[in-house]
């Protein structure tokens, strides 16, 4: 483990329920907001077309509700993050304030892009997720504890088993999820290896 990349054993905070199957990345961050040079400020555009009408007036949506504004754990349904592979989608969620996502299932590329930001994506069955979403509605200030290492989610007096992809769990708990920082911290080893390769020119 490097000193620069923190191990992520768990995440905790209040929740926000986002209901619906097959929510794609274009819903999470519409394409017109992807022209930015940096990811800064993307959070305000997360789920923009679901949150605002054509006149930019707020619509009924959990992320517009005052009691969910401090949420850091998103609770979603099946095949969340499907569609295009845009890394802007998890960037927007992270910059809105999301630290972990609990759901029925995730699109593989989306989950990989979340991992690259240190955002755990943990899964449970449909009934478990529905019960958690209902609890969040009733307890918007209640804490949800996502234990990546032990594959559990705890809320109120309830602890449920969840699944964390083995490679994701290893990367998060061993602090090797940020591959860019990992390469940077091992720059000398990378340069040495590159110099030894016959097909890499100076």
BALOBA-1460 file (C-alpha; in Angstrom, 3 decimals):
// residues 202
<rec num="1" residu="x" x="0.000" y="0.000" z="0.000"/>
<rec num="2" residu="x" x="1.281" y="3.469" z="-0.852"/>
<rec num="3" residu="x" x="1.225" y="6.408" z="1.504"/>
<rec num="4" residu="x" x="-0.671" y="8.565" z="-0.985"/>
<rec num="5" residu="x" x="-3.779" y="6.419" z="-1.454"/>
<rec num="6" residu="x" x="-6.051" y="5.871" z="1.559"/>
<rec num="7" residu="x" x="-7.500" y="2.448" z="2.234"/>
<rec num="8" residu="x" x="-11.291" y="2.500" z="2.168"/>
<rec num="9" residu="x" x="-12.699" y="-0.055" z="4.577"/>
<rec num="10" residu="x" x="-16.096" y="1.590" z="5.001"/>
<rec num="11" residu="x" x="-18.280" y="4.578" z="4.275"/>
<rec num="12" residu="x" x="-21.047" y="6.047" z="6.364"/>
<rec num="13" residu="x" x="-23.568" y="8.834" z="6.251"/>
<rec num="14" residu="x" x="-27.213" y="9.527" z="5.610"/>
<rec num="15" residu="x" x="-28.863" y="8.130" z="2.498"/>
<rec num="16" residu="x" x="-30.725" y="9.260" z="-0.586"/>
<rec num="17" residu="x" x="-32.978" y="6.802" z="-2.467"/>
<rec num="18" residu="x" x="-32.914" y="6.892" z="-6.268"/>
<rec num="19" residu="x" x="-35.578" y="4.507" z="-7.542"/>
<rec num="20" residu="x" x="-35.788" y="2.878" z="-10.947"/>
<rec num="21" residu="x" x="-34.073" y="0.156" z="-12.960"/>
<rec num="22" residu="x" x="-31.727" y="0.797" z="-15.894"/>
<rec num="23" residu="x" x="-30.862" y="4.358" z="-14.902"/>
<rec num="24" residu="x" x="-28.196" y="5.167" z="-17.461"/>
<rec num="25" residu="x" x="-25.249" y="7.521" z="-17.401"/>
<rec num="26" residu="x" x="-27.039" y="10.033" z="-19.630"/>
<rec num="27" residu="x" x="-29.647" y="10.416" z="-16.889"/>
<rec num="28" residu="x" x="-26.932" y="10.703" z="-14.247"/>
<rec num="29" residu="x" x="-25.094" y="13.420" z="-16.197"/>
<rec num="30" residu="x" x="-26.610" y="14.672" z="-19.480"/>
<rec num="31" residu="x" x="-24.139" y="14.854" z="-22.364"/>
<rec num="32" residu="x" x="-24.387" y="18.641" z="-22.749"/>
<rec num="33" residu="x" x="-22.641" y="19.056" z="-19.402"/>
<rec num="34" residu="x" x="-19.649" y="16.957" z="-20.476"/>
<rec num="35" residu="x" x="-17.917" y="19.736" z="-22.420"/>
<rec num="36" residu="x" x="-16.133" y="20.962" z="-19.316"/>
<rec num="37" residu="x" x="-12.341" y="20.898" z="-19.193"/>
<rec num="38" residu="x" x="-12.289" y="19.696" z="-15.581"/>
<rec num="39" residu="x" x="-14.798" y="17.790" z="-13.461"/>
<rec num="40" residu="x" x="-15.127" y="20.675" z="-10.990"/>
<rec num="41" residu="x" x="-18.713" y="21.791" z="-10.584"/>
<rec num="42" residu="x" x="-20.261" y="18.698" z="-12.175"/>
<rec num="43" residu="x" x="-22.123" y="17.871" z="-8.979"/>
<rec num="44" residu="x" x="-24.780" y="20.514" z="-9.525"/>
<rec num="45" residu="x" x="-25.675" y="18.892" z="-12.858"/>
<rec num="46" residu="x" x="-26.145" y="15.357" z="-11.490"/>
<rec num="47" residu="x" x="-29.560" y="14.031" z="-12.625"/>
<rec num="48" residu="x" x="-30.261" y="17.496" z="-14.036"/>
<rec num="49" residu="x" x="-33.002" y="16.505" z="-16.471"/>
<rec num="50" residu="x" x="-34.759" y="14.461" z="-13.790"/>
<rec num="51" residu="x" x="-34.473" y="17.312" z="-11.297"/>
<rec num="52" residu="x" x="-35.419" y="20.302" z="-13.462"/>
<rec num="53" residu="x" x="-37.899" y="21.046" z="-16.242"/>
<rec num="54" residu="x" x="-37.172" y="22.824" z="-19.537"/>
<rec num="55" residu="x" x="-37.365" y="26.163" z="-17.723"/>
<rec num="56" residu="x" x="-34.848" y="25.008" z="-15.096"/>
<rec num="57" residu="x" x="-37.591" y="24.906" z="-12.473"/>
<rec num="58" residu="x" x="-37.169" y="22.159" z="-9.841"/>
<rec num="59" residu="x" x="-39.199" y="18.976" z="-10.244"/>
<rec num="60" residu="x" x="-40.043" y="16.423" z="-7.577"/>
<rec num="61" residu="x" x="-36.814" y="14.449" z="-7.089"/>
<rec num="62" residu="x" x="-35.035" y="13.148" z="-3.978"/>
<rec num="63" residu="x" x="-31.900" y="15.154" z="-4.762"/>
<rec num="64" residu="x" x="-33.967" y="18.344" z="-4.666"/>
<rec num="65" residu="x" x="-35.383" y="17.577" z="-1.216"/>
<rec num="66" residu="x" x="-33.875" y="19.621" z="1.602"/>
<rec num="67" residu="x" x="-33.647" y="16.622" z="3.949"/>
<rec num="68" residu="x" x="-31.445" y="14.703" z="1.492"/>
<rec num="69" residu="x" x="-28.941" y="17.472" z="0.767"/>
<rec num="70" residu="x" x="-26.313" y="16.096" z="3.152"/>
<rec num="71" residu="x" x="-26.680" y="12.501" z="1.987"/>
<rec num="72" residu="x" x="-23.524" y="10.568" z="1.117"/>
<rec num="73" residu="x" x="-24.882" y="7.038" z="0.570"/>
<rec num="74" residu="x" x="-27.022" y="6.534" z="-2.548"/>
<rec num="75" residu="x" x="-29.464" y="3.602" z="-2.620"/>
<rec num="76" residu="x" x="-30.396" y="2.464" z="-6.132"/>
<rec num="77" residu="x" x="-32.079" y="-0.408" z="-7.957"/>
<rec num="78" residu="x" x="-30.976" y="-2.697" z="-10.821"/>
<rec num="79" residu="x" x="-28.454" y="-2.060" z="-13.614"/>
<rec num="80" residu="x" x="-27.572" y="1.380" z="-12.322"/>
<rec num="81" residu="x" x="-25.080" y="3.288" z="-14.483"/>
<rec num="82" residu="x" x="-25.783" y="1.435" z="-17.734"/>
<rec num="83" residu="x" x="-25.363" y="3.068" z="-21.154"/>
<rec num="84" residu="x" x="-22.253" y="4.940" z="-22.238"/>
<rec num="85" residu="x" x="-19.040" y="4.547" z="-20.297"/>
<rec num="86" residu="x" x="-18.663" y="8.244" z="-19.424"/>
<rec num="87" residu="x" x="-16.552" y="8.720" z="-16.319"/>
<rec num="88" residu="x" x="-18.381" y="12.009" z="-15.790"/>
<rec num="89" residu="x" x="-21.283" y="10.060" z="-14.221"/>
<rec num="90" residu="x" x="-19.527" y="8.911" z="-11.023"/>
<rec num="91" residu="x" x="-17.575" y="12.190" z="-10.998"/>
<rec num="92" residu="x" x="-20.872" y="14.096" z="-10.853"/>
<rec num="93" residu="x" x="-22.213" y="11.892" z="-8.056"/>
<rec num="94" residu="x" x="-18.982" y="12.201" z="-6.057"/>
<rec num="95" residu="x" x="-18.997" y="15.973" z="-6.437"/>
<rec num="96" residu="x" x="-22.623" y="16.098" z="-5.337"/>
<rec num="97" residu="x" x="-21.460" y="14.357" z="-2.156"/>
<rec num="98" residu="x" x="-21.829" y="10.617" z="-2.683"/>
<rec num="99" residu="x" x="-19.230" y="8.397" z="-0.964"/>
<rec num="100" residu="x" x="-20.774" y="4.951" z="-1.620"/>
<rec num="101" residu="x" x="-23.635" y="3.407" z="-3.591"/>
<rec num="102" residu="x" x="-25.764" y="0.469" z="-2.464"/>
<rec num="103" residu="x" x="-27.864" y="-1.167" z="-5.171"/>
<rec num="104" residu="x" x="-29.293" y="-4.308" z="-6.728"/>
<rec num="105" residu="x" x="-26.740" y="-4.313" z="-9.551"/>
<rec num="106" residu="x" x="-24.414" y="-1.995" z="-11.441"/>
<rec num="107" residu="x" x="-23.187" y="-1.724" z="-15.005"/>
<rec num="108" residu="x" x="-19.640" y="-3.087" z="-15.004"/>
<rec num="109" residu="x" x="-17.920" y="-0.053" z="-16.530"/>
<rec num="110" residu="x" x="-19.774" y="2.319" z="-14.214"/>
<rec num="111" residu="x" x="-18.675" y="0.272" z="-11.192"/>
<rec num="112" residu="x" x="-15.100" y="0.370" z="-12.486"/>
<rec num="113" residu="x" x="-15.246" y="4.140" z="-12.874"/>
<rec num="114" residu="x" x="-16.587" y="4.411" z="-9.321"/>
<rec num="115" residu="x" x="-13.722" y="2.271" z="-8.051"/>
<rec num="116" residu="x" x="-11.226" y="4.616" z="-9.706"/>
<rec num="117" residu="x" x="-12.663" y="7.381" z="-7.484"/>
<rec num="118" residu="x" x="-12.734" y="5.260" z="-4.331"/>
<rec num="119" residu="x" x="-16.535" y="4.944" z="-4.346"/>
<rec num="120" residu="x" x="-17.678" y="1.456" z="-3.250"/>
<rec num="121" residu="x" x="-20.572" y="-0.059" z="-5.214"/>
<rec num="122" residu="x" x="-22.090" y="-2.826" z="-3.100"/>
<rec num="123" residu="x" x="-25.031" y="-5.042" z="-4.007"/>
<rec num="124" residu="x" x="-27.947" y="-6.757" z="-2.299"/>
<rec num="125" residu="x" x="-31.174" y="-8.416" z="-3.445"/>
<rec num="126" residu="x" x="-34.287" y="-6.512" z="-4.508"/>
<rec num="127" residu="x" x="-36.179" y="-6.915" z="-1.234"/>
<rec num="128" residu="x" x="-33.210" y="-5.727" z="0.825"/>
<rec num="129" residu="x" x="-32.771" y="-2.633" z="-1.325"/>
<rec num="130" residu="x" x="-36.481" y="-1.751" z="-1.262"/>
<rec num="131" residu="x" x="-36.531" y="-2.032" z="2.531"/>
<rec num="132" residu="x" x="-33.440" y="0.180" z="2.780"/>
<rec num="133" residu="x" x="-34.936" y="2.781" z="0.424"/>
<rec num="134" residu="x" x="-38.132" y="2.850" z="2.500"/>
<rec num="135" residu="x" x="-36.102" y="3.223" z="5.707"/>
<rec num="136" residu="x" x="-34.174" y="6.140" z="4.171"/>
<rec num="137" residu="x" x="-37.454" y="7.845" z="3.250"/>
<rec num="138" residu="x" x="-38.609" y="7.498" z="6.851"/>
<rec num="139" residu="x" x="-35.212" y="8.330" z="8.378"/>
<rec num="140" residu="x" x="-33.554" y="10.915" z="6.117"/>
<rec num="141" residu="x" x="-31.063" y="11.854" z="8.835"/>
<rec num="142" residu="x" x="-30.327" y="8.255" z="9.823"/>
<rec num="143" residu="x" x="-26.849" y="6.879" z="9.269"/>
<rec num="144" residu="x" x="-26.083" y="4.028" z="6.900"/>
<rec num="145" residu="x" x="-22.796" y="2.228" z="7.506"/>
<rec num="146" residu="x" x="-21.308" y="0.432" z="4.516"/>
<rec num="147" residu="x" x="-18.646" y="-2.041" z="5.657"/>
<rec num="148" residu="x" x="-16.601" y="-2.912" z="2.583"/>
<rec num="149" residu="x" x="-14.262" y="-5.296" z="4.383"/>
<rec num="150" residu="x" x="-16.984" y="-7.382" z="6.012"/>
<rec num="151" residu="x" x="-19.597" y="-6.930" z="3.280"/>
<rec num="152" residu="x" x="-22.408" y="-5.596" z="5.451"/>
<rec num="153" residu="x" x="-24.662" y="-2.568" z="5.509"/>
<rec num="154" residu="x" x="-26.060" y="-1.388" z="8.835"/>
<rec num="155" residu="x" x="-28.927" y="1.052" z="9.303"/>
<rec num="156" residu="x" x="-31.045" y="1.596" z="12.391"/>
<rec num="157" residu="x" x="-31.118" y="-1.728" z="14.244"/>
<rec num="158" residu="x" x="-30.681" y="-3.732" z="11.047"/>
<rec num="159" residu="x" x="-27.543" y="-5.253" z="9.529"/>
<rec num="160" residu="x" x="-27.776" y="-6.911" z="6.123"/>
<rec num="161" residu="x" x="-25.283" y="-8.866" z="4.075"/>
<rec num="162" residu="x" x="-24.140" y="-7.271" z="0.841"/>
<rec num="163" residu="x" x="-21.743" y="-8.304" z="-1.885"/>
<rec num="164" residu="x" x="-18.602" y="-6.442" z="-2.837"/>
<rec num="165" residu="x" x="-16.756" y="-7.583" z="-5.945"/>
<rec num="166" residu="x" x="-13.586" y="-9.356" z="-4.803"/>
<rec num="167" residu="x" x="-11.245" y="-7.230" z="-6.918"/>
<rec num="168" residu="x" x="-13.010" y="-4.038" z="-5.791"/>
<rec num="169" residu="x" x="-12.839" y="-5.004" z="-2.129"/>
<rec num="170" residu="x" x="-9.139" y="-5.822" z="-2.402"/>
<rec num="171" residu="x" x="-8.344" y="-2.578" z="-4.208"/>
<rec num="172" residu="x" x="-10.311" y="-0.434" z="-1.749"/>
<rec num="173" residu="x" x="-9.165" y="-2.063" z="1.482"/>
<rec num="174" residu="x" x="-5.524" y="-2.298" z="0.406"/>
<rec num="175" residu="x" x="-5.432" y="1.275" z="-0.883"/>
<rec num="176" residu="x" x="-4.630" y="0.460" z="-4.500"/>
<rec num="177" residu="x" x="-7.831" y="1.795" z="-6.096"/>
<rec num="178" residu="x" x="-6.332" y="5.003" z="-7.502"/>
<rec num="179" residu="x" x="-4.230" y="3.642" z="-10.361"/>
<rec num="180" residu="x" x="-3.049" y="7.108" z="-11.447"/>
<rec num="181" residu="x" x="-1.703" y="7.935" z="-7.995"/>
<rec num="182" residu="x" x="-0.298" y="4.416" z="-7.748"/>
<rec num="183" residu="x" x="1.715" y="4.874" z="-10.943"/>
<rec num="184" residu="x" x="2.821" y="8.349" z="-9.870"/>
<rec num="185" residu="x" x="4.064" y="7.107" z="-6.510"/>
<rec num="186" residu="x" x="6.006" y="4.376" z="-8.313"/>
<rec num="187" residu="x" x="7.308" y="6.639" z="-11.082"/>
<rec num="188" residu="x" x="10.903" y="5.443" z="-10.718"/>
<rec num="189" residu="x" x="9.885" y="1.799" z="-11.085"/>
<rec num="190" residu="x" x="7.717" y="2.654" z="-14.082"/>
<rec num="191" residu="x" x="10.586" y="4.557" z="-15.736"/>
<rec num="192" residu="x" x="13.001" y="1.707" z="-15.027"/>
<rec num="193" residu="x" x="10.632" y="-0.837" z="-16.557"/>
<rec num="194" residu="x" x="10.006" y="1.386" z="-19.584"/>
<rec num="195" residu="x" x="13.745" y="1.821" z="-20.152"/>
<rec num="196" residu="x" x="14.182" y="-1.950" z="-20.147"/>
<rec num="197" residu="x" x="11.550" y="-2.503" z="-22.846"/>
<rec num="198" residu="x" x="13.021" y="-2.765" z="-26.333"/>
<rec num="199" residu="x" x="10.022" y="-1.091" z="-27.986"/>
<rec num="200" residu="x" x="10.002" y="2.065" z="-25.816"/>
<rec num="201" residu="x" x="12.192" y="4.863" z="-27.138"/>
<rec num="202" residu="x" x="13.770" y="7.512" z="-24.925"/>
